[in-house]
Amino acid sequence: MPEFLTRFFSDPYVLIVLLTFAPALELRASIPYGILVAKLPWEVVVPLAVGANILLGPIFFLLLDKCMHLLLRIGVVNRFWNRMILKTQKKIHPLVEKYGVWGLSVFIGVPLPGSGVYSGAIGGYLLGFTKREFYVATVLGVLIAAAAVTGVVLTGTGAWGLFIKKF
């Protein structure tokens, strides 16, 4: 690998962004990496990871939308979409109306495996969220996740004392 690429990919700021863009990792990995491994101040790591994660949401949602429009040109996919997805959207519309952006925000923000911007974009798209609604949910969800992950990283194991009764 050329020298400049080696230096580029070993830069901790670049690694924070790359970890944030990685599916299943996102800022749940980039914030701990930046603070605990790269030893950067949290005041630098958190805004960088949050900004990258917020930027990721609309980009992935737009790509998903473009790919689905291409896939829907295929007869089998289009029939499945009309039969299953649209039918499901109609059934769960009251729940989407009730919880809407806040429900999707919490789903994106809970720092657990399977949640995050990627799965939130897929879920939001399948549930019929508009781009604007998804963007608002992304911003709120990423802020929730960043606060939770940063709190745990900065307080160490002491944060778990809120959830686990000590004997």
TORKOLVO-220228 format. One line per field, with one value per residue (C-alpha): residue in one letter; z, y, x. Coordinates in nm, 4 decimals. Example, Ala and Ser with C-alpha at 12.3 -4.5 7.8 and 13.67 -1.06 7.14 Angstrom:
# TORKOLVO-220228
rest: a	s
Z: 0.7800	0.7140
Y: -0.4500	-0.1060
X: 1.2300	1.3670
***
This chain:
# TORKOLVO-220228
rest: m	p	e	f	l	t	r	f	f	s	d	p	y	v	l	i	v	l	l	t	f	a	p	a	l	e	l	r	a	s	i	p	y	g	i	l	v	a	k	l	p	w	e	v	v	v	p	l	a	v	g	a	n	i	l	l	g	p	i	f	f	l	l	l	d	k	c	m	h	l	l	l	r	i	g	v	v	n	r	f	w	n	r	m	i	l	k	t	q	k	k	i	h	p	l	v	e	k	y	g	v	w	g	l	s	v	f	i	g	v	p	l	p	g	s	g	v	y	s	g	a	i	g	g	y	l	l	g	f	t	k	r	e	f	y	v	a	t	v	l	g	v	l	i	a	a	a	a	v	t	g	v	v	l	t	g	t	g	a	w	g	l	f	i	k	k	f
Z: 0.0000	-0.0830	0.2061	0.1889	0.2084	0.5057	0.6819	0.5797	0.7153	1.0349	1.1201	1.4244	1.2910	0.9657	1.1618	1.3718	1.0553	0.8948	1.2083	1.2167	0.8549	0.9218	0.9440	1.2896	1.4437	1.3790	1.6696	1.9152	1.8126	1.6974	2.0232	2.2430	1.9878	1.9778	2.3544	2.4861	2.2096	2.0231	2.3531	2.1936	2.4015	2.4062	2.3067	1.9702	1.9238	1.9944	1.7499	1.4781	1.5267	1.5603	1.2469	1.0451	1.1715	1.0973	0.7483	0.6908	0.7467	0.4546	0.2198	0.2948	0.2830	-0.0594	-0.1918	-0.0550	-0.2270	-0.5615	-0.5370	-0.4500	-0.7486	-0.9706	-0.8011	-0.8311	-1.2085	-1.1670	-1.1788	-0.8916	-0.6627	-0.7559	-0.6859	-0.3503	-0.2617	-0.3496	-0.1771	0.1401	0.2101	0.1147	0.2957	0.6079	0.5859	0.5889	0.8896	1.1014	0.9912	1.3269	1.5141	1.2824	1.3347	1.7118	1.7629	1.4302	1.4417	1.8157	1.7841	1.5015	1.6931	1.9937	1.7682	1.6070	1.9400	2.1511	2.1340	2.0861	1.8037	1.5182	1.5833	1.4330	1.1264	0.8694	1.0149	1.1007	0.7361	0.6162	0.8731	0.8075	0.4341	0.4677	0.7056	0.4589	0.6386	0.4302	0.3840	0.6198	0.8907	0.8617	0.8810	1.2006	1.3489	1.2507	1.4204	1.7401	1.7409	1.6830	1.9664	2.1968	2.1029	2.1361	2.4836	2.5980	2.4537	2.5699	2.9180	2.9477	2.8059	3.0303	3.3489	3.2838	3.4667	3.7080	3.4517	3.4751	3.8421	3.7247	3.5724	3.7874	4.1562	4.3538	4.6085
Y: 0.0000	0.3472	0.5511	0.8217	0.5604	0.3946	0.7300	0.8172	0.4954	0.5079	0.8577	0.8226	1.0809	0.8882	0.5655	0.7245	0.8194	0.4773	0.2957	0.5206	0.4315	0.0567	-0.1261	-0.2738	-0.0641	0.3005	0.5356	0.2476	0.1512	0.4804	0.6702	0.4027	0.3703	0.7455	0.7936	0.4689	0.3560	0.6729	0.8685	1.1698	1.4092	1.3167	1.6744	1.6026	1.2387	1.2739	1.5588	1.3854	1.0519	1.2178	1.4273	1.1254	0.9138	1.1866	1.2311	0.8559	0.8406	1.0504	0.9090	0.5498	0.6342	0.7974	0.4997	0.2620	0.4598	0.4572	0.0819	0.0004	0.1974	-0.0115	-0.3377	-0.2572	-0.2739	-0.6508	-0.8114	-1.0582	-0.7896	-0.5472	-0.8071	-0.8953	-0.5261	-0.4595	-0.7721	-0.7766	-0.4409	-0.2088	-0.4335	-0.4293	-0.0517	-0.0107	-0.2427	-0.0726	0.2819	0.3581	0.2601	0.4674	0.7599	0.7101	0.6622	0.7911	0.9820	0.9278	0.5517	0.5353	0.7682	0.5377	0.2374	0.4126	0.5454	0.2303	0.1204	-0.2498	-0.4874	-0.4629	-0.1030	0.2051	0.4238	0.1430	-0.0702	0.2432	0.3519	0.0142	0.0098	0.3709	0.3095	-0.0050	0.1730	0.4572	0.7387	1.0449	1.1592	1.4498	1.2302	0.9860	1.2651	1.4032	1.0517	1.0008	1.3184	1.2430	0.8750	0.9474	1.2013	0.9442	0.6789	0.9209	1.0290	0.6683	0.5429	0.8464	0.8183	0.4535	0.5148	0.8127	0.6601	0.3110	0.0272	0.2738	0.3495	-0.0067	0.0542	0.2428	-0.0764	-0.3549	-0.3848	-0.4414	-0.7204
X: 0.0000	0.1357	0.2705	0.0011	-0.2770	-0.1111	-0.0925	-0.4500	-0.6023	-0.3977	-0.5191	-0.7497	-0.9958	-1.0340	-1.0790	-1.3528	-1.5438	-1.4846	-1.6044	-1.9091	-1.9883	-1.9504	-2.2851	-2.3547	-2.0766	-2.1586	-2.0901	-2.1329	-1.7787	-1.6299	-1.6853	-1.5209	-1.2377	-1.1761	-1.1844	-1.0346	-0.7971	-0.6983	-0.6988	-0.8636	-1.0745	-1.4437	-1.5270	-1.3610	-1.4658	-1.8379	-1.9141	-1.7102	-1.8894	-2.2315	-2.1770	-2.0645	-2.3559	-2.6116	-2.4644	-2.4855	-2.8635	-2.9908	-2.7257	-2.8273	-3.2005	-3.1542	-2.9532	-3.2149	-3.4897	-3.3041	-3.2304	-3.5910	-3.7191	-3.4921	-3.5933	-3.9627	-3.9243	-3.8863	-4.2311	-4.1795	-4.0398	-4.3161	-4.5882	-4.4288	-4.4022	-4.7661	-4.8950	-4.6850	-4.5247	-4.8100	-5.0587	-4.8419	-4.7992	-5.1774	-5.2136	-4.9510	-5.0331	-5.2045	-4.8863	-4.6711	-4.9091	-4.8986	-4.5230	-4.3891	-4.0649	-4.0189	-4.0557	-3.8042	-3.5712	-3.5705	-3.5086	-3.2116	-3.0877	-3.0897	-2.7250	-2.7940	-2.7014	-2.9487	-3.0441	-2.8877	-2.9063	-2.8803	-3.1587	-3.3567	-3.3378	-3.4607	-3.7397	-3.8350	-3.8426	-4.0514	-4.2898	-4.3393	-4.1582	-4.0846	-3.7255	-3.7870	-3.9411	-3.6534	-3.3954	-3.5519	-3.5636	-3.1986	-3.0816	-3.2758	-3.1738	-2.8062	-2.8085	-2.9721	-2.7155	-2.4244	-2.5355	-2.5764	-2.2468	-2.0501	-2.1977	-2.0976	-1.7485	-1.6780	-1.8122	-1.6785	-1.8463	-2.0024	-2.2737	-2.4026	-2.4820	-2.7905	-2.9283	-2.7842	-2.8607	-2.5423	-2.5544
***
